[in-house]
Amino acid sequence: MGKYMIFQVGIPIEMEVDGKIYDFSSAESYYQAMKFLATDKRFDDIRNIKDSNEARLLTKKPEYQDGRRPDFDENKFKIMREALVAKFAQNKDARELLLSTGDAILIKSCDVCIKCGFGEGSGKNIFGKILMEIRDELRK
């Protein structure tokens, strides 16, 4: 079983938030925007950023630290999963790429967050595990 790295960014997704459909420039933008309620201006600011990394970095600024959705931390991996499910359900090319990995172990190498990624040889690789779960679901 080989190892693959899938890192396809900038694929727009459509998501329902609080009963309304929103367009997001990427799964990452959805994840970052969900740190705030949809009625918060920062939700739209993040949602409209085209660069996924910029969206992530924006939420690190001081003015984005207060007033976050109170349940975000306890639901962040659920939110991440929802975004990834949408990405592969709504984009045929991304779905085919994920399925083409067969039974390979998928690893997100990320030194920023060792919970989501693998870090430098350590970490929980939650992102990779979610991708492998979604891949298995898509096969069924």
C-alpha positions as CSV (number, residue, x, y, z in Angstrom):
1,M,0.0,0.0,0.0
2,G,1.6,3.3,-1.1
3,K,1.3,6.7,0.3
4,Y,-0.4,9.6,-1.6
5,M,-0.8,13.2,-0.8
6,I,-3.9,14.9,-2.1
7,F,-3.9,18.6,-1.8
8,Q,-6.3,20.2,-4.2
9,V,-7.3,23.7,-3.1
10,G,-9.6,26.3,-4.5
11,I,-12.5,24.1,-5.4
12,P,-15.7,26.1,-4.8
13,I,-18.4,24.4,-2.7
14,E,-22.0,25.3,-1.9
15,M,-23.2,24.8,1.7
16,E,-26.3,25.3,3.7
17,V,-25.8,27.4,6.8
18,D,-28.7,28.3,9.1
19,G,-31.2,27.4,6.4
20,K,-29.6,29.5,3.7
21,I,-27.4,28.3,0.8
22,Y,-24.0,30.0,0.5
23,D,-21.1,29.7,-2.0
24,F,-17.6,29.3,-0.6
25,S,-14.4,29.6,-2.5
26,S,-13.1,26.3,-1.0
27,A,-13.7,23.7,1.8
28,E,-11.1,25.6,3.8
29,S,-13.0,28.8,3.5
30,Y,-16.2,27.1,4.7
31,Y,-14.3,25.6,7.7
32,Q,-12.8,29.0,8.6
33,A,-16.1,30.9,8.1
34,M,-17.9,28.5,10.4
35,K,-15.9,29.9,13.3
36,F,-18.5,32.7,13.1
37,L,-22.3,32.9,12.9
38,A,-23.6,33.6,9.4
39,T,-24.9,37.0,10.6
40,D,-21.4,38.1,11.5
41,K,-19.7,40.2,8.9
42,R,-16.5,38.2,9.3
43,F,-18.4,35.1,8.1
44,D,-18.8,36.8,4.7
45,D,-15.3,38.3,4.7
46,I,-13.8,34.8,5.1
47,R,-16.3,33.1,2.7
48,N,-15.4,35.5,-0.1
49,I,-11.6,35.1,0.1
50,K,-10.3,33.2,-2.9
51,D,-7.1,31.9,-1.4
52,S,-7.6,29.1,1.1
53,N,-4.4,29.9,3.1
54,E,-5.4,33.6,3.3
55,A,-8.8,32.6,4.8
56,R,-7.0,30.6,7.4
57,L,-4.5,33.4,8.2
58,L,-7.3,35.9,8.4
59,T,-8.8,34.1,11.3
60,K,-5.5,34.4,13.2
61,K,-5.8,38.2,13.3
62,P,-6.7,39.8,16.7
63,E,-10.1,41.1,15.4
64,Y,-11.1,37.5,14.5
65,Q,-10.4,36.1,18.0
66,D,-13.4,37.3,19.9
67,G,-17.1,36.5,19.2
68,R,-16.5,33.1,17.6
69,R,-19.3,30.6,17.3
70,P,-19.4,29.1,20.9
71,D,-19.7,25.5,19.7
72,F,-17.0,25.6,17.0
73,D,-14.2,23.9,18.9
74,E,-16.4,20.9,19.9
75,N,-17.7,20.6,16.3
76,K,-14.6,21.6,14.2
77,F,-13.9,18.1,12.9
78,K,-17.6,17.5,12.0
79,I,-17.5,20.9,10.1
80,M,-14.2,19.8,8.4
81,R,-15.9,16.5,7.4
82,E,-19.0,18.3,6.1
83,A,-16.8,20.6,3.9
84,L,-14.8,17.6,2.5
85,V,-17.9,15.6,1.8
86,A,-19.3,18.6,-0.1
87,K,-16.1,19.1,-2.0
88,F,-16.0,15.5,-3.3
89,A,-19.8,15.3,-3.9
90,Q,-19.9,18.5,-5.9
91,N,-16.7,18.2,-7.9
92,K,-16.3,15.2,-10.2
93,D,-12.5,15.7,-10.8
94,A,-11.8,15.9,-7.1
95,R,-13.9,12.8,-6.4
96,E,-12.1,10.8,-9.2
97,L,-8.8,11.9,-7.8
98,L,-9.7,10.7,-4.3
99,L,-11.0,7.4,-5.6
100,S,-7.9,6.9,-7.7
101,T,-5.8,6.6,-4.5
102,G,-7.2,3.0,-4.0
103,D,-6.4,1.8,-0.6
104,A,-3.4,4.1,0.0
105,I,-2.9,5.7,3.3
106,L,-3.6,9.4,2.9
107,I,-1.6,11.8,5.0
108,K,-1.9,15.5,5.4
109,S,1.5,16.8,6.2
110,C,1.0,20.0,8.2
111,D,3.4,21.6,10.6
112,V,0.7,24.2,11.6
113,C,-1.8,21.8,13.2
114,I,-0.6,18.3,14.2
115,K,-4.2,17.4,15.1
116,C,-5.4,17.8,11.5
117,G,-2.1,16.8,9.9
118,F,0.8,14.6,10.5
119,G,3.3,17.3,11.5
120,E,6.9,16.2,11.3
121,G,6.4,12.5,11.9
122,S,3.9,12.9,14.6
123,G,0.3,14.1,14.9
124,K,-3.1,12.6,14.5
125,N,-3.7,13.0,10.8
126,I,-7.4,13.6,11.3
127,F,-7.7,15.2,7.9
128,G,-6.2,12.2,6.2
129,K,-8.4,9.8,8.2
130,I,-11.5,11.8,7.1
131,L,-10.4,11.6,3.5
132,M,-10.0,7.9,3.7
133,E,-13.5,7.5,5.3
134,I,-15.0,9.6,2.6
135,R,-13.2,7.6,-0.1
136,D,-14.7,4.4,1.4
137,E,-18.2,5.9,1.5
138,L,-17.9,7.0,-2.1
139,R,-17.1,3.5,-3.2
140,K,-20.3,2.2,-1.8
